[in-house]
């Protein structure tokens, strides 16, 4: 256990251990949106690109330079704007994680990212529970998000920040889709965050991925025309560390960091709690309504109860997360929330539907 540092975050004094500020804040329950950051690699300012990269056989020529980052993790320290991924926590810091200026900067930078990534699914009112096959609004497949959407970091960060109204429409560029022996790279989903570049170099010690500067922006790719020539060690770090759906492992289809986002960060974003006895102890014994969520943060059950704590205790094991609200007229509030869900999705929450089916069979 290291020495504790005292800092003030959004007016609240807390004790924390040493570390990069963005990680310290997230671990302390103060979520700061970030895409290019990853706790296992250095900040983006520490890496330099190359004069060319490859996406399959296509060679992309550019210039050697650096990447300025996604620009989403800005906070204020003692009144000064800084990127939380670039500084370590220090004793006595007075940190503001959200105000009008910070929100404006985050929205501006998010709009730039979404301009080059499919985002109609992110703004769709029917995004929760979508089968990812047919589209209610008829958007072509190439303009939609990928099948990792339920656990996509970009999706949840966009929901947290709010998609700006002036976000440019995404235009499909038909970028290369590269089939390798173990991996599939769909460069249409790349936001050029360089996470995979830093992971490949720093975690595995390989130089199979890099980036080059083109027209003031950067383009990520392999350092040679295929995985063998680039020196890929087939470790899967690129798959684990990618925040979107660019690179997929054809055999495992896992992403441990994405799972950790669901476990630790999404409850902060959605203001929900893990469904366990410890958290239920903090629920009041009063009337109200609770909602249960699955591992993808989708609502699966809505129920009103005269005693919230007692009712939730009976639900342990049926879902992953929950939220609740106290309400004296809990049956009326339950009906309202179910009607809202029906209007949005055209169906009942899954577990409510199963319960109805059970009663129909009796």
MILUM-651540 format. One line per field, with one value per residue (C-alpha): residue number from 1; residue in three letters; x, y, z. Coordinates in steps of 0.02 Angstrom, whole numbers, always signed. Example, Ala and Ser with C-alpha at 12.3 -4.5 7.8 and 13.67 -1.06 7.14 Angstrom:
k	[1	2]
r	[ALA	SER]
X	[+615	+684]
Y	[-225	-53]
Z	[+390	+357]
This chain:
k	[1	2	3	4	5	6	7	8	9	10	11	12	13	14	15	16	17	18	19	20	21	22	23	24	25	26	27	28	29	30	31	32	33	34	35	36	37	38	39	40	41	42	43	44	45	46	47	48	49	50	51	52	53	54	55	56	57	58	59	60	61	62	63	64	65	66	67	68	69	70	71	72	73	74	75	76	77	78	79	80	81	82	83	84	85	86	87	88	89	90	91	92	93	94	95	96	97	98	99	100	101	102	103	104	105	106	107	108	109	110	111	112	113	114	115	116	117	118	119	120	121	122	123	124	125	126	127	128	129	130	131	132	133	134	135	136	137	138	139	140	141	142	143	144	145	146	147	148	149	150	151	152	153	154	155	156	157	158	159	160	161	162	163	164	165	166	167	168	169	170	171	172	173	174	175	176	177	178	179	180	181	182	183	184	185	186	187	188	189	190	191	192	193	194	195	196	197	198	199	200	201	202	203	204	205	206	207	208	209	210	211	212	213	214	215	216	217	218	219	220	221	222	223	224	225	226	227	228	229	230	231	232	233	234	235	236	237	238	239	240	241	242	243	244	245	246	247	248	249	250	251	252	253	254	255	256	257	258	259	260	261	262	263	264	265	266	267	268	269	270	271	272	273	274	275	276	277	278	279	280	281	282	283	284	285	286	287	288	289	290	291	292	293	294	295	296	297	298	299	300	301	302	303	304	305	306	307	308	309	310	311	312	313	314	315	316	317	318	319	320	321	322	323	324	325	326	327	328	329	330	331	332	333	334	335	336	337	338	339	340	341	342	343	344	345	346	347	348	349	350	351	352	353	354	355	356	357	358	359	360	361	362]
r	[UNK	UNK	UNK	UNK	UNK	UNK	UNK	UNK	UNK	UNK	UNK	UNK	UNK	UNK	UNK	UNK	UNK	UNK	UNK	UNK	UNK	UNK	UNK	UNK	UNK	UNK	UNK	UNK	UNK	UNK	UNK	UNK	UNK	UNK	UNK	UNK	UNK	UNK	UNK	UNK	UNK	UNK	UNK	UNK	UNK	UNK	UNK	UNK	UNK	UNK	UNK	UNK	UNK	UNK	UNK	UNK	UNK	UNK	UNK	UNK	UNK	UNK	UNK	UNK	UNK	UNK	UNK	UNK	UNK	UNK	UNK	UNK	UNK	UNK	UNK	UNK	UNK	UNK	UNK	UNK	UNK	UNK	UNK	UNK	UNK	UNK	UNK	UNK	UNK	UNK	UNK	UNK	UNK	UNK	UNK	UNK	UNK	UNK	UNK	UNK	UNK	UNK	UNK	UNK	UNK	UNK	UNK	UNK	UNK	UNK	UNK	UNK	UNK	UNK	UNK	UNK	UNK	UNK	UNK	UNK	UNK	UNK	UNK	UNK	UNK	UNK	UNK	UNK	UNK	UNK	UNK	UNK	UNK	UNK	UNK	UNK	UNK	UNK	UNK	UNK	UNK	UNK	UNK	UNK	UNK	UNK	UNK	UNK	UNK	UNK	UNK	UNK	UNK	UNK	UNK	UNK	UNK	UNK	UNK	UNK	UNK	UNK	UNK	UNK	UNK	UNK	UNK	UNK	UNK	UNK	UNK	UNK	UNK	UNK	UNK	UNK	UNK	UNK	UNK	UNK	UNK	UNK	UNK	UNK	UNK	UNK	UNK	UNK	UNK	UNK	UNK	UNK	UNK	UNK	UNK	UNK	UNK	UNK	UNK	UNK	UNK	UNK	UNK	UNK	UNK	UNK	UNK	UNK	UNK	UNK	UNK	UNK	UNK	UNK	UNK	UNK	UNK	UNK	UNK	UNK	UNK	UNK	UNK	UNK	UNK	UNK	UNK	UNK	UNK	UNK	UNK	UNK	UNK	UNK	UNK	UNK	UNK	UNK	UNK	UNK	UNK	UNK	UNK	UNK	UNK	UNK	UNK	UNK	UNK	UNK	UNK	UNK	UNK	UNK	UNK	UNK	UNK	UNK	UNK	UNK	UNK	UNK	UNK	UNK	UNK	UNK	UNK	UNK	UNK	UNK	UNK	UNK	UNK	UNK	UNK	UNK	UNK	UNK	UNK	UNK	UNK	UNK	UNK	UNK	UNK	UNK	UNK	UNK	UNK	UNK	UNK	UNK	UNK	UNK	UNK	UNK	UNK	UNK	UNK	UNK	UNK	UNK	UNK	UNK	UNK	UNK	UNK	UNK	UNK	UNK	UNK	UNK	UNK	UNK	UNK	UNK	UNK	UNK	UNK	UNK	UNK	UNK	UNK	UNK	UNK	UNK	UNK	UNK	UNK	UNK	UNK	UNK	UNK	UNK	UNK	UNK	UNK	UNK	UNK	UNK	UNK	UNK	UNK	UNK	UNK	UNK	UNK	UNK	UNK	UNK	UNK	UNK	UNK	UNK	UNK	UNK	UNK	UNK	UNK	UNK	UNK	UNK]
X	[+0	+79	+73	-96	-114	-253	-339	-503	-613	-769	-771	-748	-587	-525	-369	-288	-129	-1	-39	-91	-229	-357	-339	-344	-504	-592	-540	-607	-778	-751	-767	-666	-700	-548	-514	-329	-281	-246	-175	-48	+38	+120	+28	+11	+142	+278	+270	+326	+261	+346	+351	+236	+119	+25	-156	-143	-51	-92	+56	+10	+149	+159	+283	+359	+268	+167	-15	-98	-227	-416	-439	-582	-500	-476	-499	-450	-313	-304	-398	-287	-346	-243	-261	-288	-194	-34	-9	+18	-82	+2	-37	-157	-226	-394	-478	-636	-694	-842	-894	-959	-786	-733	-896	-878	-701	-751	-898	-790	-662	-793	-873	-705	-689	-867	-847	-733	-825	-1001	-1116	-1299	-1316	-1250	-1387	-1525	-1670	-1685	-1501	-1530	-1581	-1555	-1519	-1382	-1457	-1604	-1612	-1776	-1721	-1647	-1466	-1350	-1238	-1078	-1146	-1188	-1081	-1007	-1071	-962	-1082	-1154	-981	-903	-805	-837	-1024	-1031	-915	-1023	-1177	-1087	-1026	-1176	-1162	-1153	-1288	-1156	-1067	-1028	-1119	-1012	-962	-909	-733	-720	-555	-464	-532	-380	-396	-242	-210	-269	-338	-463	-433	-579	-497	-666	-690	-518	-515	-324	-306	-136	-180	-133	+31	+84	+21	+117	+278	+271	+176	+244	+406	+360	+355	+218	+107	+138	+63	+106	+52	-55	-133	-117	-200	-131	-159	-124	-69	+58	+242	+250	+127	+79	+88	+242	+348	+294	+359	+189	+207	+23	+1	-171	-126	-198	-364	-369	-327	-433	-578	-686	-706	-555	-457	-538	-461	-538	-528	-550	-653	-609	-562	-514	-505	-679	-740	-658	-747	-913	-864	-793	-827	-1000	-1084	-1013	-1077	-1249	-1258	-1302	-1240	-1183	-1323	-1251	-1298	-1170	-1243	-1421	-1385	-1376	-1548	-1685	-1828	-1956	-2075	-2008	-1958	-1799	-1727	-1611	-1476	-1378	-1189	-1210	-1303	-1469	-1628	-1699	-1826	-1931	-2024	-2110	-2108	-2169	-1996	-1852	-1717	-1822	-1875	-1698	-1632	-1742	-1665	-1482	-1417	-1547	-1449	-1282	-1329	-1474	-1535	-1685	-1790	-1900	-2082	-2237	-2347	-2233	-2361	-2400	-2215	-2182	-2315	-2241	-2066	-2130	-2230	-2075	-1978	-2117	-2125	-1936	-1909	-2077	-2067	-2064	-1901	-1843	-1876	-2043	-2092	-2039	-2142	-2296	-2269	-2262	-2430	-2506	-2460	-2546]
Y	[+0	+165	+336	+418	+587	+707	+792	+882	+821	+919	+994	+828	+791	+613	+510	+420	+327	+385	+355	+433	+556	+482	+310	+379	+475	+328	+210	+336	+345	+506	+453	+551	+501	+438	+337	+348	+312	+138	+102	-24	+89	+260	+421	+461	+598	+468	+386	+439	+373	+323	+389	+251	+112	-29	-82	-247	-219	-34	+73	+240	+368	+510	+594	+553	+644	+624	+609	+736	+616	+606	+763	+690	+680	+865	+919	+1074	+1069	+1224	+1314	+1258	+1144	+984	+810	+688	+553	+657	+699	+604	+644	+757	+809	+954	+952	+1038	+954	+994	+854	+941	+1119	+1213	+1239	+1059	+994	+1106	+1044	+863	+882	+968	+829	+691	+764	+751	+568	+523	+608	+464	+322	+251	+326	+312	+167	+276	+405	+280	+278	+89	+51	-54	-230	-205	-368	-280	-359	-255	-66	+21	+178	+89	+143	+38	-86	+11	+162	+62	+13	-162	-309	-257	-112	-179	-163	-26	+103	+237	+207	+227	+377	+460	+429	+503	+660	+678	+677	+859	+914	+981	+812	+785	+643	+489	+451	+272	+274	+90	+69	-98	-252	-363	-550	-620	-793	-752	-577	-479	-292	-182	-11	+73	+67	+136	+300	+306	+314	+222	+108	-44	+38	+69	-100	-192	-98	-82	-236	-362	-278	-292	-158	-232	-77	+108	+266	+402	+583	+622	+793	+843	+685	+512	+343	+183	+25	-116	-80	-199	-271	-423	-489	-597	-461	-334	-445	-485	-604	-656	-610	-530	-369	-267	-358	-335	-150	-87	+22	-11	-157	-135	-293	-459	-623	-753	-890	-813	-656	-588	-418	-414	-226	-212	-333	-227	-74	-164	-221	-58	+93	+66	+60	+235	+295	+220	+253	+72	-53	-232	-346	-424	-434	-302	-168	-216	-174	+9	+6	+82	-24	+88	+76	+107	+33	-58	-107	-253	-247	-385	-388	-273	-143	-177	-173	-348	-321	-180	-206	-102	-158	-101	-141	-114	-198	-353	-368	-346	-479	-604	-554	-594	-706	-654	-507	-416	-239	-140	+35	+96	+246	+272	+306	+293	+251	+109	+13	+169	+207	+28	+45	+210	+137	-18	+90	+195	+35	-31	+130	+130	-53	-120	-263	-299	-317	-497	-557	-466	-555	-724	-694	-653	-812	-912	-844	-874	-1058	-1079]
Z	[+0	-53	+29	+17	-69	-28	-174	-204	-347	-393	-219	-128	-33	-57	-22	-167	-212	-338	-521	-684	-649	-769	-688	-512	-549	-632	-492	-365	-448	-547	-727	-854	-1037	-1132	-1289	-1330	-1149	-1080	-906	-972	-1098	-1102	-1148	-1333	-1321	-1290	-1463	-1636	-1801	-1964	-2140	-2203	-2143	-2230	-2230	-2319	-2482	-2482	-2431	-2353	-2365	-2242	-2128	-1959	-1820	-1662	-1609	-1497	-1425	-1427	-1323	-1220	-1049	-1017	-836	-739	-609	-501	-639	-784	-926	-938	-1011	-868	-963	-968	-784	-622	-468	-341	-163	-149	-326	-344	-492	-588	-702	-781	-820	-974	-1050	-1024	-1097	-1250	-1284	-1263	-1382	-1513	-1508	-1505	-1662	-1751	-1702	-1752	-1921	-1969	-1883	-1912	-1782	-1835	-1712	-1571	-1599	-1639	-1512	-1537	-1507	-1350	-1395	-1582	-1674	-1778	-1935	-1996	-1975	-1931	-2023	-2173	-2154	-2263	-2173	-2208	-2113	-1958	-1809	-1793	-1690	-1542	-1517	-1352	-1274	-1380	-1282	-1413	-1400	-1211	-1211	-1344	-1238	-1086	-1174	-1290	-1479	-1538	-1659	-1778	-1792	-1977	-2064	-2080	-2259	-2295	-2369	-2413	-2320	-2328	-2238	-2215	-2182	-2095	-2027	-1850	-1863	-1965	-1982	-2036	-2052	-2078	-1889	-1843	-1745	-1753	-1564	-1571	-1426	-1529	-1582	-1402	-1343	-1479	-1440	-1250	-1192	-1317	-1374	-1558	-1693	-1801	-1792	-1809	-1883	-2006	-2019	-2172	-2206	-2024	-1959	-1925	-2004	-1907	-1995	-2002	-2023	-2173	-2297	-2193	-2015	-2045	-2126	-1995	-1855	-1776	-1628	-1631	-1448	-1467	-1375	-1519	-1500	-1312	-1317	-1464	-1404	-1559	-1679	-1793	-1757	-1715	-1663	-1778	-1647	-1474	-1506	-1333	-1268	-1085	-1076	-1149	-1016	-881	-950	-926	-751	-683	-792	-864	-693	-665	-834	-813	-625	-589	-461	-471	-414	-256	-72	-21	-135	-93	+90	+37	-43	+66	+133	+50	-98	-272	-439	-489	-658	-693	-827	-914	-941	-1093	-990	-1074	-969	-945	-804	-730	-566	-433	-252	-81	-9	-131	-27	+4	-179	-246	-126	-219	-387	-353	-492	-621	-691	-680	-627	-556	-522	-423	-378	-228	-269	-161	-311	-365	-469	-570	-592	-646	-782	-841	-859	-948	-1068	-1104	-1140	-1254	-1354	-1374	-1417	-1473	-1347	-1162	-1063	-1083	-904	-894	-1055	-987	-830	-936	-1037	-875	-816	-988	-973	-806]
